[in-house]
Amino acid sequence: MSYGVYLWHIVTLQFVRPWAESLALPSAPSAWLIFGANALAAWCVAEISYRAFERRFLRLKRHFRPSSIDPQP
């Protein structure tokens, strides 16, 4: 999950920042609102991404395990 949040936080920030700035709050509360809203949005998108895409690919790992190779004496 943390990698998904890391990947998505820049994308969600592009939507959260204009929304928070449109509220016309003072700078300190606005910064905390942007931080909190972006953290929540990035987590939600990362969760959706995990459930929709990543789990399917992670299940494929069992088909691609390396075969055991006996060392030559």
C-alpha distances in whole Angstrom, upper triangle without the diagonal:
4,5,5,6,9,10,11,12,15,16,15,18,20,21,20,23,26,25,25,28,30,30,32,31,32,30,29,27,26,24,22,22,21,18,17,17,15,12,13,13,10,8,10,10,7,7,10,9,7,10,13,13,10,11,15,15,13,16,18,18,20,23,23,23,26,29,31,34,37,38,42,44
4,5,5,6,9,10,10,14,15,15,16,19,20,19,21,24,24,24,27,29,29,31,30,30,28,26,26,25,22,20,21,19,16,16,16,14,11,13,13,10,8,12,12,8,10,13,12,11,14,16,15,13,15,18,17,16,19,21,20,23,25,25,25,27,31,32,35,38,39,42,44
4,5,5,6,9,10,12,14,14,16,18,20,20,21,24,25,25,27,29,30,32,31,32,29,28,27,26,23,22,22,20,18,18,18,15,13,15,14,11,10,13,12,8,11,13,11,10,14,15,14,11,14,17,15,14,18,19,18,22,24,23,23,25,29,31,33,36,37,40,43
4,5,5,6,8,11,11,12,14,16,17,17,20,22,22,23,25,27,28,30,30,31,28,27,27,25,23,22,21,19,17,17,16,13,12,12,12,8,8,10,8,5,8,10,8,8,11,12,11,10,12,15,14,14,17,19,19,22,24,23,24,27,30,32,35,38,39,42,45
4,5,5,6,9,10,10,11,14,15,15,17,20,20,20,22,24,25,27,26,27,25,24,23,21,19,18,17,15,13,13,13,10,8,9,9,5,5,9,8,5,8,11,10,10,13,15,14,13,16,18,18,18,21,23,22,25,27,27,28,30,34,36,38,41,42,46,48
4,6,6,8,10,11,12,14,16,16,17,20,21,21,23,25,26,28,27,27,25,24,23,22,19,18,19,16,14,15,15,11,10,12,12,8,9,12,11,9,12,14,12,13,16,17,16,15,18,20,19,19,22,24,23,26,28,27,28,30,33,35,37,41,41,44,47
4,6,7,8,10,11,13,15,15,17,20,21,21,23,25,26,28,28,29,26,26,25,23,21,21,20,17,16,17,16,12,12,14,12,8,10,12,10,8,12,13,11,12,15,16,14,13,16,18,17,18,21,22,22,25,27,26,27,29,33,35,37,40,41,44,47
4,6,5,6,9,10,11,12,14,17,17,18,20,22,23,25,25,26,24,24,23,21,19,19,18,15,14,14,13,10,10,11,9,5,8,10,7,7,10,11,9,12,14,15,14,14,17,19,19,19,22,24,24,27,29,28,29,32,35,38,40,43,44,47,50
4,5,5,6,9,10,10,11,14,15,15,17,20,21,22,22,23,21,20,20,17,15,15,14,11,10,11,10,7,7,9,8,5,8,10,9,9,12,14,13,14,17,18,18,17,20,22,22,22,26,27,27,30,32,31,32,35,38,40,43,46,46,50,52
4,6,5,7,9,10,10,13,15,15,16,19,20,22,22,23,20,20,20,17,15,16,16,12,12,14,12,9,10,13,11,8,12,13,11,12,15,16,15,17,20,20,19,19,22,24,24,24,28,29,29,32,34,32,34,36,40,42,44,47,48,51,54
4,5,5,7,9,11,12,14,15,17,18,20,22,22,24,22,22,22,19,17,18,17,13,13,15,13,9,11,13,10,8,12,12,10,11,14,14,13,16,18,18,17,18,21,23,23,24,27,28,28,32,33,32,34,36,40,42,44,48,49,52,55
4,5,5,6,9,11,11,12,14,16,17,20,20,22,20,20,19,16,15,15,13,10,11,12,9,6,9,9,6,6,10,10,8,10,13,13,13,16,18,18,18,19,22,24,24,25,27,29,30,33,34,34,35,38,41,44,46,49,50,54,57
4,5,5,6,9,10,10,12,14,15,17,17,19,16,17,16,13,12,13,12,8,9,11,9,6,9,11,8,8,12,13,12,13,16,17,17,19,21,21,22,22,25,27,27,28,31,32,32,36,37,36,38,40,44,46,48,51,52,55,58
4,6,6,7,9,11,12,13,16,17,18,20,18,19,18,15,14,16,14,11,12,14,12,9,13,14,11,11,15,15,13,15,18,18,18,21,23,22,23,23,26,28,28,29,32,33,34,37,38,38,39,42,45,48,50,53,54,57,60
4,6,6,7,9,11,11,13,16,17,19,18,19,18,14,14,15,13,10,12,13,10,9,12,12,9,11,14,14,12,15,18,17,17,21,22,21,22,24,26,28,28,29,32,33,34,38,39,39,40,43,46,49,51,55,56,59,62
4,6,5,6,9,10,11,14,14,16,15,16,14,11,11,12,9,6,9,10,7,6,10,10,8,10,13,13,13,15,18,18,18,21,23,23,24,25,27,29,30,30,33,35,35,38,40,40,41,44,47,50,52,55,56,59,62
4,5,5,6,9,10,12,12,14,12,14,13,9,9,11,9,6,9,11,9,8,12,13,11,13,16,16,16,18,21,21,22,24,26,26,27,27,30,32,32,33,36,37,38,41,43,42,44,46,49,52,54,57,58,61,64
4,6,5,6,9,10,12,14,13,16,15,11,12,14,12,9,13,14,12,11,15,16,14,15,19,19,18,21,23,23,23,26,28,27,28,29,32,34,34,35,38,39,40,43,45,44,46,48,52,54,57,60,61,64,67
4,6,5,7,10,11,14,14,16,14,10,12,13,10,9,12,13,10,11,14,14,12,15,18,17,17,20,22,22,23,26,27,27,28,29,31,33,34,35,38,39,40,43,45,44,46,49,52,55,57,60,61,65,67
4,5,5,8,8,11,10,12,10,7,9,10,7,6,10,11,9,10,13,14,13,15,18,18,18,21,23,23,24,27,28,28,30,30,33,35,35,36,39,40,41,44,46,46,47,49,53,55,58,61,62,65,68
4,5,6,7,9,9,12,11,7,9,12,10,9,12,14,12,13,16,17,16,18,21,21,21,24,26,26,27,30,31,31,32,33,36,38,38,39,42,43,44,47,48,48,49,52,55,58,60,63,64,67,70
4,5,8,11,12,15,13,10,13,15,12,11,15,16,14,15,19,19,17,20,23,22,22,25,27,27,28,31,32,32,33,34,37,39,39,40,43,44,45,48,50,50,51,54,57,60,62,65,66,69,72
4,6,9,11,13,11,8,12,13,10,11,15,15,13,15,18,18,17,20,22,22,23,26,27,27,29,31,32,33,34,35,37,39,40,41,43,45,46,49,51,51,52,55,58,60,63,66,67,70,73
4,7,9,11,10,8,11,13,11,12,16,16,15,17,20,21,20,23,25,25,26,28,30,30,32,34,35,36,37,38,40,42,43,43,46,48,49,52,53,53,54,57,60,62,65,68,69,72,75
4,6,8,7,5,9,11,9,11,14,15,14,16,19,19,20,22,24,25,26,28,29,30,32,34,35,36,37,38,40,42,43,43,46,48,48,51,53,53,54,56,60,62,64,67,68,71,74
4,6,6,6,9,10,11,12,14,16,16,18,20,21,22,24,26,27,28,30,31,32,34,35,37,38,39,39,41,44,44,44,47,49,49,52,54,54,55,57,61,62,65,67,68,71,74
4,6,5,6,9,10,10,12,14,15,16,18,20,20,22,24,25,26,28,30,31,32,34,36,37,37,37,40,42,42,42,45,47,47,50,52,51,52,54,58,60,62,65,65,68,71
4,5,5,7,9,10,11,13,14,15,17,19,20,21,23,24,26,27,29,30,31,33,35,36,37,36,39,41,42,41,44,46,46,49,51,50,51,53,57,58,60,63,63,67,69
4,5,5,6,9,10,10,12,14,15,16,18,20,21,22,24,25,27,28,30,31,33,34,35,35,37,40,40,40,43,45,45,48,50,50,50,53,56,58,60,63,63,67,69
4,5,5,6,9,10,10,12,14,15,16,18,20,21,22,24,25,27,28,30,31,32,33,33,35,38,38,38,41,43,43,46,48,48,49,51,55,56,59,62,62,66,68
4,5,5,6,9,10,10,12,14,15,16,18,20,21,22,24,26,26,28,30,31,32,32,34,37,37,36,39,41,41,44,46,46,46,48,52,54,56,59,59,63,65
4,5,5,6,8,10,10,12,14,15,16,18,20,21,22,24,25,27,29,30,31,30,32,35,36,35,38,40,40,43,45,45,45,47,51,53,55,58,58,62,64
4,5,5,6,8,10,11,12,14,15,16,18,20,21,22,24,25,27,28,29,29,31,34,35,34,37,39,39,42,44,44,45,47,51,53,55,58,59,62,65
4,6,5,6,8,10,10,12,14,15,16,18,20,21,22,24,25,26,27,27,29,32,32,32,35,37,37,40,42,42,43,45,49,51,53,56,57,60,63
4,6,5,6,9,10,10,12,14,15,16,18,20,21,22,24,25,26,26,28,31,31,30,33,35,35,38,40,40,41,43,46,48,50,53,54,57,60
4,5,5,6,9,10,11,12,14,15,17,18,20,21,23,24,25,25,27,30,30,30,32,35,35,37,40,40,40,43,46,48,51,53,54,58,60
4,5,5,6,8,10,11,12,14,15,17,18,20,21,22,24,24,26,28,29,29,32,34,34,37,39,39,40,43,46,48,51,54,55,58,61
4,5,5,6,8,10,10,12,14,15,16,18,20,21,22,22,24,26,27,27,30,32,32,35,37,36,37,40,44,45,48,51,52,55,58
4,6,5,6,9,10,10,12,14,15,16,18,20,21,20,22,25,25,25,28,30,30,33,35,34,35,38,41,43,46,49,50,53,56
4,6,5,6,9,10,11,12,14,15,17,18,20,20,21,24,25,24,27,29,30,32,35,35,36,38,42,44,46,49,51,54,57
4,5,5,6,8,10,11,12,14,15,16,18,18,20,23,23,24,26,28,29,32,34,34,35,38,41,43,46,49,51,54,57
4,5,5,6,8,10,10,12,14,15,16,16,18,20,21,21,24,26,26,29,31,31,32,35,38,40,43,46,47,50,53
4,6,5,6,9,10,10,12,14,15,15,16,19,20,19,22,24,25,27,29,29,30,33,37,39,41,44,46,49,52
4,5,5,6,9,10,11,12,14,14,16,18,19,20,22,24,25,28,30,30,31,34,38,40,43,46,47,51,54
4,5,5,6,8,10,10,12,12,14,17,17,18,20,22,23,26,28,28,30,33,36,38,41,45,46,49,52
4,5,5,6,9,10,10,10,12,15,15,15,18,20,20,23,25,25,27,29,33,35,38,41,43,46,49
4,5,5,6,8,10,10,11,13,15,15,17,19,20,22,25,25,26,29,33,35,38,41,43,46,49
4,5,5,6,8,9,10,12,14,15,17,19,20,23,24,25,27,30,33,36,39,42,44,47,50
4,6,5,6,7,9,11,12,13,15,17,18,21,22,23,24,27,31,33,36,40,41,45,48
4,6,6,5,6,9,10,10,12,14,15,18,20,20,22,25,28,31,34,37,39,42,45
4,6,6,6,8,10,11,12,14,16,18,20,21,23,26,29,32,35,38,40,43,46
4,7,7,7,10,11,12,14,17,19,20,21,23,27,29,32,35,39,41,44,47
4,6,6,7,9,11,12,14,16,17,18,20,24,27,29,32,36,38,41,44
4,5,5,6,9,10,11,14,16,16,18,21,24,27,30,33,35,38,41
4,5,5,6,9,10,12,14,15,17,20,23,26,29,32,34,38,41
4,6,5,7,10,12,12,14,16,20,22,25,28,32,34,37,40
4,5,5,7,10,11,11,14,17,20,23,26,29,31,34,38
4,5,6,8,10,11,12,15,18,21,24,27,30,33,36
4,5,6,8,10,12,15,18,20,24,27,29,33,36
4,5,6,7,10,13,16,19,22,25,27,31,34
4,5,5,7,10,13,16,19,22,24,28,31
4,6,6,10,12,14,18,21,23,27,30
4,6,9,11,14,17,20,23,26,29
4,6,9,12,15,18,21,24,27
4,6,9,12,16,18,21,24
4,6,9,12,14,18,21
4,6,10,12,15,19
4,7,9,13,16
4,6,9,12
4,6,9
4,6
4
